[in-house]
Amino acid sequence: MLRAVLTAESPLAETMLASLSPETERQPPRTRISLSCSEGVLTAVFEAADATAMRAALNSYLGCMKITEDVARITGD
């Protein structure tokens, strides 16, 4: 099993956690993902059965994080 830990320091860490948490309820096939946030740092732990599943999960979550930052920038939050 492959494992990756992604940490993102951001003033939007809590917002990212709130937006990504529903995604963890419906885990992608062949993956397990857990999220936590502390003091402005979002930590995402990815475990995947193979490289394809890992790539898909990372791309999905990174995309959602980018959208959160883009919306905050556009709205001035």
C-alpha positions as CSV (number, residue, x, y, z in Angstrom):
1,M,0.0,0.0,0.0
2,L,1.3,3.5,-0.9
3,R,1.1,6.3,1.6
4,A,1.4,10.1,1.1
5,V,1.1,12.9,3.7
6,L,0.2,16.3,2.4
7,T,0.5,19.4,4.6
8,A,-0.7,22.8,3.6
9,E,-0.1,25.9,5.7
10,S,-2.7,28.4,4.8
11,P,-5.0,31.0,6.5
12,L,-7.7,29.0,4.7
13,A,-6.8,25.6,6.3
14,E,-10.0,25.4,8.3
15,T,-12.1,26.3,5.3
16,M,-10.3,23.7,3.2
17,L,-11.0,21.1,6.0
18,A,-14.7,22.0,6.0
19,S,-14.9,21.8,2.2
20,L,-13.0,18.5,1.9
21,S,-14.5,16.6,4.9
22,P,-17.6,15.5,3.0
23,E,-15.3,13.9,0.4
24,T,-13.8,11.6,3.0
25,E,-17.2,10.1,3.7
26,R,-17.3,8.6,0.2
27,Q,-13.8,7.3,-0.2
28,P,-12.6,6.7,-3.8
29,P,-12.0,3.0,-4.7
30,R,-8.8,1.5,-3.4
31,T,-8.0,4.6,-1.2
32,R,-8.3,5.8,2.3
33,I,-8.0,9.5,3.2
34,S,-8.0,11.2,6.5
35,L,-7.9,14.9,7.2
36,S,-7.0,17.1,10.2
37,C,-6.3,20.7,10.8
38,S,-4.3,22.5,13.6
39,E,-3.0,26.0,13.9
40,G,-3.5,26.9,10.2
41,V,-2.0,23.7,8.9
42,L,-4.2,21.2,7.0
43,T,-2.9,17.6,7.0
44,A,-4.2,15.0,4.6
45,V,-3.0,11.4,4.8
46,F,-3.6,9.3,1.6
47,E,-3.3,5.5,1.5
48,A,-3.8,3.8,-1.9
49,A,-3.6,0.3,-3.2
50,D,-1.7,1.5,-6.3
51,A,-0.1,4.5,-8.0
52,T,-3.2,5.1,-10.2
53,A,-5.5,5.4,-7.2
54,M,-3.0,7.6,-5.4
55,R,-2.7,9.9,-8.3
56,A,-6.5,10.2,-8.7
57,A,-7.0,10.9,-5.0
58,L,-4.2,13.5,-4.8
59,N,-5.4,15.3,-8.0
60,S,-8.9,15.4,-6.7
61,Y,-8.0,16.8,-3.3
62,L,-5.4,19.3,-4.6
63,G,-8.0,20.5,-7.1
64,C,-10.5,21.1,-4.4
65,M,-7.9,23.0,-2.3
66,K,-7.1,25.2,-5.3
67,I,-10.8,26.0,-5.8
68,T,-11.1,27.1,-2.2
69,E,-8.1,29.4,-2.6
70,D,-9.5,30.8,-6.0
71,V,-12.9,31.5,-4.5
72,A,-11.4,33.2,-1.5
73,R,-9.2,35.4,-3.8
74,I,-12.2,36.3,-6.0
75,T,-14.5,37.1,-3.1
76,G,-11.8,39.0,-1.2
77,D,-12.0,36.7,1.9
